[in-house]
Amino acid sequence: MLFQTFKQFIEGLGFTKPAMYISIFSNIINIVLNAVLIFGLLGFPRLEIIGAAYATLISRILMFILILIYCLKSKKFQNYIFCLNISFNYNSFRAIFGIGFTSGLQYIFEVGAFTVATVIIGSIGAVQLASHQIALNLASISYMVASGIGSAAMISLGYYYGVGDKSEIRKSGYSNFILVLILMSISAFIFIVFRDILPTFYVDDKEVVILASSLLILAGLFQLSDGVQAVGLGILRGIRDTKIPTLITFISYWVIAIPFSYYLGIISDYGLFGVWIGLSVGLTIAAVFHVLRFNYLTSVK
């Protein structure tokens, strides 16, 4: 949490690379420590699963220490840190809390919906659950790209919102929507073309591989909506619009996606594919309404 606080602080000022480098370095340390502590290499005791916990703890502490040193040593941030005037401002606190709380709810609604979908698929069968996890893991990798674009959009639009440049807000917002659509289209192309190969990196069970490869066609198309809705949330956050997007997220996932997934997957007996169709419908609705919301807020009147 401390690392994340400093990370958001410097990213908000437009410096995104330091946190990325620190994360990469710390993850390398984590991998090395996992091998050393889990298997007892280099004279260390064999700690197995406890060793993995220690490795993660050490790497996370290292992440915070490194970003703290960077912020304290860099002249770019000294005015913010050493000239800090600590005082309680109720209006600022309320504004920050409102944005943070609603943004947190968005994350809870999304993660919760996918967790429930996983439980539904688990009730169908083990092969279906394994195939779902493979497709979801691959989709999560490409989702990181969309999430990064969403964070960048939030920073850039936050700046334009602060200076009151409405034309740049609209231009930047739609540029990010177009960018994520292009990148997610490339990802979808890779998923569909290499659908028979990608699952083999996870398992060698023929039944799971066949089912997962079929699911990757749907997962590829699913990413287009997922990418747009992720960037849409970042864009709207940048212009301090979080309440309506949170409501859109709740309705899209919990009023539409989950009930529809259950209906198609269990009641209509479409199984794994029915659940994913339900999720795709919910994501598409969220994506469309985020774009419409942004268009409404930035339209020249």
Secondary structure, DSSP 8 states (H G I E B T S, - for coil): -HHHHHHHHHHHTT--HHHHHHHHHHHHHHHHHHHHHHHT-TT----THHHHHHHHHHHHHHHHHHHHHHHHH-TTTHHHHTT------HHHHHHHHHHHHHHHHHHHHHHHHHHHHHHHHHHH-HHHHHHHHHHHHHHHHHHHHHHHHHHHHHHHHHHHHHHT-HHHHHHHHHHHHHHHHHHHHHHHHHHHHTTTTGGGGT---HHHHHHHHHHHHHHHHHHHHHHHHHHHHHHHHHTT--HHHHHHHHIIIIIIIHHHHHIIIIIS--HHHHHHHHHHHHHHHHHHHHHHHHHHHH---
